Amino acid sequence: MKVTIVFPGRSLETAKPTGSVMPLAPTLLAALTPDEHEISLVDMFFGDQVDYESDVDVVAITVRTPLAVIAYEIADNFLKRGKKVILGGPHIFTFPEEAKQHATAVAIGEGEELWPIILKDAGENQLKDFYVCGPYGADRLPGTVYQKKQRPALRNFPMMRRDLLPRGRYFMDSIFTTRGCPNHCRFCPVTDIFGPKIRHRPIQEVVAEVDTLGKRYFNVDDSVFGHPQIVDQPHESRYYFDLYRELSQLRPKRLWTGAGGISAVNYKDGRKILELAAESGLCSIAAGLESISAKGQKQSGAWRKLHYSSPDAFDIQKMKTNIRTIQSLGIEIKGFFIIGWDEDTSDTYRRTLDFCDECNIIPFIFTLAPMPGSQIYREYLEQGRIFTDRPWNHYGGGYIIYKHPIMSEQEMFDLNAEVMMEGYSMRRVLKRTLQAVRHRFSLDVATSSFFTQMGLRKAYRQLYEQTPRPRLH
C-alpha cells in the first residue's frame, strides 16, 4: 500500500521560531511502517502541501486541538476520494467519537504497537472503528474496538525516518528518551495520556540515535532532569547520570535543548544531573514556571513539579535562586507562564514580565487556554465558563476561550499582547543574548539565542496583529 502521514500546520506558528524542529511523531510512525509499504510524509508546519489527487491508499493524520479544524478538513477531503483515513494524536484522546465522523478508523493512545496492526487491517479491508493502546475505558466507544491495555515498552525502536523530510530546512532534529509524567498539573492532559509512571528508552539506543544527528537536537521529554516525585529513587537518578555521561563522549558533541524543571536544583542528586546535562551539550531549557504567586501555583497544580511540599510553601526567592544556578551552568531558560487563574488581575501580566526581566529569562507569557483532556477544562466546562461556540482553532493562539471572574476577554487579550511585544524589544533580546554567551562562550549559542528571539519577536507581532481583538460584550 501507499501510505502518507500528514502533520498539519497553519500559516502562523509561533512555535516555529523556537528552533525549527523536525517533527517526531510522523518520522517515528514512518520508521514503524513495515517495509512492504511505500511511505511519504507531509509536514504542513513547514510548508508542505497536501496532494489530494495522489494515488495513496492510507492517510494518517496527527490531530492537535488548535489544528483539529484543519485536520478534519484534510480527512474529509480524502474520505470523499475513497481513501482510508486514520486519525490519532492528543485531541483524539478526548474526542474519539467526534474524530470518527471524519475518519475510517481512530487511534487512541500511543501508536508504536497499534500502527502495524492498523496497516495490516487496512490492507485486508478489515479496519475496526477504534484502536486503543493503554488502560483506558473503551467500553463506551460506539463500534468495533481493538485494545491493547498495556502502554508500550520504549525499547527496540527503529531509527526515525528523518530521510523522508528535507533535513536542511530544520534547525534541529528531535528525539525522546522517556514518556510519562507524575505531576498532574490541572491545565495539562499529559499525565492522563501517557500515564504517571516514567518509562525510559534504553540508553544505548538513545546514544546510537543521537550519534546519527546533526549539530543540534531537541529532546521532547516532559523533563530532561527527571521529576521531583521520583528522582530520589536511585535507579531514576542513575538513568540520567549514565545517559548524559554517554552523550558527553560523542564526537562531535551536539548542542541540544529540551524541557526541564528548575526544581532539579533541589533534588538529592539534581545538581549532578544538571552538570552532566550541561556537559553533554544542553544549552537551553523550556521551563514551565506557570505562575509567580502561591495562589497561581495552587490553581495550576504546578507546585508539585517545582518541588514544593504544598502550594503554600511556594517561595519566589527560591525560584529566582534556582534560575540563576541553572543559568550559571550555561543553560539558557525559556520561562513559560500561564496568566488567567481566578486570583490573577490585570497587574499579573506586568509583574510576570518584570520577573522575566529581573531573571533574564526568555518570556513565554500566555493567557490560560483550558485544553481538552485537562482537569481545568472539565471543571470550567461544568461551570459553564468555556465558550463552547468557539472553534478548535481558537485554542492555542491569541484567542480567549473562557470567562474570567475579573478580567474581560478584551482586557486579557490587550494585556497579553502588550507584555509580549515589550518582552521582545531589541534591548531585551540583546541583554538576554549577552547573558547566554557570558555563561557559555560559544558562537553557536549566541546565534541560536539571538535568532530564536528575533523569530519570536516577529511571530508574536504577527500573532497579535492578525488575531481579531475581542469585542466588548
C-alpha positions in Angstrom: 0.0 0.0 0.0 0.9 3.6 -0.4 0.8 5.4 2.9 1.0 9.2 3.6 1.4 10.6 7.1 0.3 14.2 7.5 1.5 16.6 10.2 -1.0 19.5 10.0 0.1 23.1 10.3 -1.1 26.6 9.7 0.3 29.8 8.2 1.2 31.4 11.5 3.0 29.2 14.0 4.6 31.0 17.0 6.4 27.7 17.9 8.3 27.7 14.6 11.0 30.3 15.5 11.9 28.4 18.7 14.1 26.1 16.7 12.6 24.7 13.5 12.4 21.2 14.9 11.8 18.2 12.7 8.6 16.6 13.9 9.0 13.4 15.9 5.6 11.7 15.6 5.4 11.3 11.8 9.1 10.2 11.5 8.6 7.6 14.2 5.4 6.2 12.6 7.2 6.1 9.3 10.0 4.1 10.9 7.4 1.6 12.3 5.8 1.1 8.9 6.6 -2.4 7.5 8.9 -2.4 4.5 6.3 -3.7 2.1 4.5 -0.3 2.2 5.5 2.9 0.4 5.6 5.7 2.8 5.7 9.5 2.4 5.5 12.4 4.9 3.8 15.8 4.7 4.9 18.4 7.2 2.5 21.3 6.8 4.1 23.0 9.7 7.0 23.9 7.4 5.1 24.5 4.2 4.4 21.1 2.6 1.2 20.9 0.6 -1.3 18.1 0.7 -1.8 16.3 -2.7 -5.4 15.2 -2.7 -5.0 13.7 -6.2 -2.3 11.3 -5.2 -2.9 7.5 -5.6 -2.3 7.0 -1.8 -4.2 4.1 -0.1 -4.0 5.1 3.5 -3.7 8.6 5.1 -2.7 9.1 8.7 -3.2 12.5 10.3 -2.0 13.7 13.7 -4.7 15.9 15.4 -3.7 18.5 17.9 -6.5 20.7 19.3 -5.6 24.0 17.7 -5.3 22.2 14.4 -8.3 20.0 14.6 -10.3 22.1 12.2 -7.6 21.8 9.6 -7.0 18.1 10.3 -10.7 17.3 9.8 -10.9 19.3 6.6 -7.9 17.2 5.2 -9.5 14.0 6.4 -12.9 14.8 4.8 -11.2 15.6 1.5 -9.5 12.2 1.4 -12.6 10.3 2.6 -14.6 11.9 -0.3 -12.0 10.4 -2.7 -12.4 6.9 -1.2 -9.2 6.8 0.8 -8.8 5.1 4.2 -8.2 7.8 6.8 -6.6 7.2 10.2 -6.8 9.9 12.9 -4.6 9.9 16.0 -3.0 12.4 18.3 -3.7 14.2 21.6 -7.1 15.8 20.6 -8.4 12.4 19.7 -7.7 11.2 23.2 -10.5 13.4 24.5 -12.9 13.4 21.5 -12.7 10.0 19.8 -16.3 10.0 18.7 -16.0 13.4 17.2 -12.9 12.3 15.3 -14.7 9.2 14.0 -17.0 11.4 12.0 -14.0 12.3 9.9 -12.1 9.0 9.8 -12.2 5.4 8.7 -10.5 4.5 12.0 -9.4 6.3 15.1 -6.2 5.6 17.1 -6.3 6.4 20.8 -3.1 6.4 22.9 0.4 5.6 21.8 0.9 4.3 18.3 4.0 2.1 18.4 2.1 -1.2 18.7 -1.1 0.0 17.1 0.3 1.2 13.8 1.5 -2.1 12.3 -1.9 -3.7 13.3 -3.8 -0.8 11.7 -1.9 -1.2 8.5 -2.4 -4.9 8.4 -6.2 -4.5 8.9 -6.3 -1.7 6.3 -4.6 -4.0 3.7 -7.2 -6.7 4.4 -10.1 -4.2 4.3 -11.0 -5.1 7.9 -10.3 -1.8 9.7 -12.0 -1.5 13.1 -13.6 1.8 14.2 -11.2 2.3 17.1 -7.7 1.2 18.1 -6.8 1.8 21.7 -3.4 1.4 23.4 -3.4 2.0 27.2 -5.6 1.3 30.2 -8.5 3.4 29.1 -12.2 2.5 29.3 -13.0 1.5 25.7 -16.5 0.2 26.6 -18.2 3.5 25.8 -16.8 3.6 22.2 -19.6 3.0 19.7 -18.4 0.5 17.2 -15.7 -2.2 16.8 -12.7 -1.8 19.0 -9.2 -3.3 19.2 -7.5 -2.6 22.5 -4.1 -3.3 24.0 -4.3 -2.3 27.6 -0.6 -2.0 28.4 1.3 1.1 27.3 4.3 0.2 25.1 7.8 -0.5 26.5 10.1 2.0 24.9 12.7 -0.4 23.5 13.9 -1.8 20.2 12.6 1.1 18.2 14.0 1.6 14.7 15.7 4.8 13.8 13.3 7.7 12.9 12.8 8.1 9.2 14.3 11.5 9.0 15.3 10.8 5.4 11.7 11.3 4.3 11.9 15.0 5.1 14.4 17.6 3.8 16.6 17.9 6.8 18.2 21.1 5.6 15.1 23.1 6.4 15.2 22.2 10.1 17.4 23.8 12.6 17.2 20.8 14.9 16.4 17.1 14.8 14.2 15.6 17.6 14.5 12.6 19.9 12.8 11.3 23.1 14.2 9.3 26.0 11.2 8.9 28.3 7.4 9.1 28.5 5.0 9.7 31.3 4.6 12.4 33.8 3.6 12.2 37.5 2.8 15.9 38.0 -0.9 16.0 37.4 -0.9 19.7 36.5 -4.5 20.9 36.3 -4.1 22.6 32.9 -2.2 19.7 31.2 -3.6 16.4 29.8 -0.1 14.7 29.5 -0.4 12.6 32.7 -3.7 11.1 31.6 -2.4 10.4 28.1 1.0 8.9 28.9 0.4 7.8 32.5 2.1 8.9 35.7 4.8 6.2 35.5 8.1 7.2 33.8 9.2 4.8 31.1 12.7 5.0 29.8 14.3 4.2 26.4 17.5 2.1 26.8 20.5 4.4 27.0 22.4 2.7 24.3 19.5 3.1 21.8 19.3 6.8 22.6 23.0 7.4 22.3 23.2 5.4 19.0 20.4 7.6 17.6 22.0 10.9 18.7 25.2 9.8 17.0 23.3 9.9 13.7 22.0 13.5 14.2 23.3 16.9 13.1 24.8 19.7 15.2 21.7 20.3 17.3 18.7 18.4 18.5 15.6 18.8 20.7 14.6 16.3 23.4 10.8 16.3 23.5 10.6 14.7 27.0 8.5 16.5 29.6 11.5 16.9 31.8 15.1 16.2 30.8 16.1 16.3 34.5 13.5 13.8 35.8 10.7 14.6 38.1 10.8 15.6 41.8 8.4 12.9 43.0 10.6 10.1 41.9 14.1 11.4 41.1 15.3 10.5 44.6 14.9 6.8 43.7 18.5 5.6 42.9 17.6 3.9 39.6 16.0 7.1 38.4 19.0 9.3 39.1 21.3 6.6 37.6 19.5 6.7 34.3 20.3 10.4 33.9 23.8 10.0 35.2 24.6 7.3 32.7 22.7 8.9 29.8 24.5 12.2 30.0 27.9 10.7 30.6 27.5 8.6 27.5 26.3 11.6 25.4 29.2 13.6 26.6 31.6 11.1 25.0 30.1 11.5 21.5 32.2 13.4 18.9 31.4 15.8 17.6 29.4 16.9 20.7 25.9 18.2 19.9 24.2 21.1 21.4 20.7 20.3 22.5 17.6 21.7 24.1 14.6 20.4 26.0 12.0 20.9 28.7 13.3 20.9 32.3 12.1 21.8 35.7 14.1 24.3 37.6 13.4 22.3 40.8 16.2 20.0 39.7 18.5 22.2 41.7 16.8 20.9 44.8 16.8 17.2 44.1 19.1 14.9 46.1 21.3 14.4 43.0 19.9 17.2 41.0 23.0 19.4 40.8 24.9 16.5 39.5 22.3 15.8 36.9 22.3 19.4 35.8 26.1 19.5 35.5 26.2 16.3 33.4 23.4 17.5 31.2 25.3 20.8 30.5 28.5 18.8 29.8 26.6 16.6 27.3 25.6 19.8 25.4 22.4 21.0 27.0 22.3 24.8 26.3 18.7 25.8 26.7 15.5 24.6 28.5 11.9 25.4 28.3 10.8 25.7 32.0 7.2 25.5 33.0 7.2 28.1 35.8 3.5 28.8 35.3 2.9 31.5 38.0 4.8 33.9 40.2 2.2 33.6 43.1 1.4 30.9 45.5 -2.3 31.1 44.6 -1.4 30.7 40.9 0.7 27.7 41.7 -2.1 26.2 43.7 -4.7 26.7 41.0 -2.4 25.4 38.2 -1.2 22.4 40.2 2.4 23.3 39.1 3.8 23.4 42.7 4.4 19.7 42.5 6.8 19.9 39.7 8.5 22.8 41.3 9.3 20.5 44.3 7.3 22.3 46.9 5.6 20.3 49.7 2.4 22.4 49.2 1.4 25.4 47.2 1.6 27.4 50.5 5.3 26.7 50.6 5.9 28.5 47.3 8.9 30.9 47.6 9.6 33.2 44.7 13.1 33.9 46.0 13.9 30.2 45.8 12.6 30.2 42.3 15.0 33.1 41.4 17.9 31.3 43.0 17.2 28.1 41.1 17.0 30.0 37.8 20.4 31.7 38.5 22.0 28.4 39.4 20.9 26.8 36.1 22.0 29.8 34.1 25.4 29.7 35.7 25.9 26.2 34.1 25.5 27.7 30.7 21.8 26.7 30.3 19.5 29.4 28.9 16.0 29.4 30.3 12.8 30.0 28.4 10.2 30.7 31.1 6.6 29.6 30.4 3.9 31.3 32.4 0.1 31.0 32.4 -2.0 34.0 33.4 -5.7 34.0 33.9 -6.2 32.0 37.1 -9.1 33.2 39.2 -6.8 35.2 41.5 -4.9 36.8 38.7 -5.6 40.5 37.9 -4.5 42.9 35.1 -1.4 43.6 37.1 -0.2 40.0 36.9 0.8 40.4 33.3 3.1 43.3 34.1 4.6 41.7 37.2 5.3 38.5 35.3 7.2 40.4 32.6 9.1 42.2 35.3 10.1 38.9 36.9 11.4 37.7 33.5 13.4 40.9 33.1 14.9 40.6 36.6 15.9 36.9 36.0 17.0 37.4 32.3 14.8 34.6 31.1 13.1 34.5 27.7 9.4 35.2 28.3 6.6 32.9 27.1 3.6 34.6 28.8 0.2 33.1 27.8 -3.4 33.7 28.8 -4.8 30.4 30.1 -6.4 28.2 27.4 -8.1 25.3 29.1 -7.1 22.4 26.8 -9.4 19.4 26.3 -8.4 16.5 28.4 -7.2 18.6 31.2 -8.7 18.9 34.7 -9.3 22.6 34.3 -11.1 22.1 31.0 -13.5 19.6 32.6 -14.1 21.9 35.6 -14.7 25.1 33.6 -17.0 23.2 31.2 -19.1 22.0 34.1 -19.2 25.6 35.5 -20.3 27.0 32.1 -17.1 29.1 31.8 -15.9 27.6 28.4 -17.1 29.5 25.4 -18.4 26.4 23.6 -19.3 28.3 20.5 -15.6 28.8 19.6 -13.9 26.6 17.0 -10.9 24.4 18.0 -8.5 26.7 16.1 -9.2 29.3 18.8 -7.3 27.1 21.2 -3.5 27.7 21.4 -3.3 31.2 20.0 -4.2 34.8 20.9 -7.9 34.0 21.4 -9.6 33.9 24.8 -11.8 30.8 25.1 -13.2 31.1 28.7 -14.7 33.5 31.1 -12.5 35.0 33.8 -14.2 36.3 37.0 -12.5 39.7 37.0 -10.9 40.4 33.6 -12.7 40.7 30.3 -11.7 38.9 27.1 -10.6 42.2 25.6 -8.5 43.2 28.6 -6.7 39.8 28.7 -6.0 39.9 25.0 -4.7 43.5 25.1 -2.5 42.9 28.2 -1.0 39.7 26.8 -0.2 41.5 23.5 1.4 44.4 25.4 3.7 42.3 27.5 4.8 40.0 24.7 5.5 42.9 22.4 7.6 44.6 25.1 9.2 41.3 26.1 10.9 41.0 22.8 12.1 44.6 22.5 15.6 44.8 20.9 17.1 45.9 24.2 15.8 42.9 26.0 16.8 40.5 23.2 20.4 41.7 23.2 20.6 41.7 27.0 19.5 38.0 27.2 21.8 37.0 24.3 24.8 38.6 26.0 23.9 36.7 29.2 23.7 33.4 27.4 27.2 34.0 25.9 28.6 35.1 29.2 27.7 31.8 30.8 28.6 29.6 27.8 31.0 31.4 25.4 30.1 29.9 22.0 29.2 31.4 18.7 26.6 28.7 18.1 24.9 29.5 21.4 25.0 33.3 20.7 23.5 32.9 17.2 20.9 30.4 18.4 19.8 32.6 21.2 19.6 35.8 19.2 17.9 34.5 16.1 15.4 32.4 18.1 14.4 35.5 20.0 14.2 37.6 16.8 12.0 34.9 15.3 9.8 35.0 18.3 9.7 38.8 18.2 8.3 38.6 14.6 5.9 35.8 15.3 4.3 37.4 18.3 3.8 40.7 16.5 2.1 38.8 13.6 0.0 36.8 16.1 -1.5 39.8 17.8 -1.8 41.8 14.7 -3.6 39.0 12.8 -5.8 37.7 15.6 -9.1 39.6 15.8 -9.4 41.7 19.0 -12.3 40.5 21.2 -15.3 42.8 21.2 -16.8 44.1 24.4 -20.0 42.3 25.4 
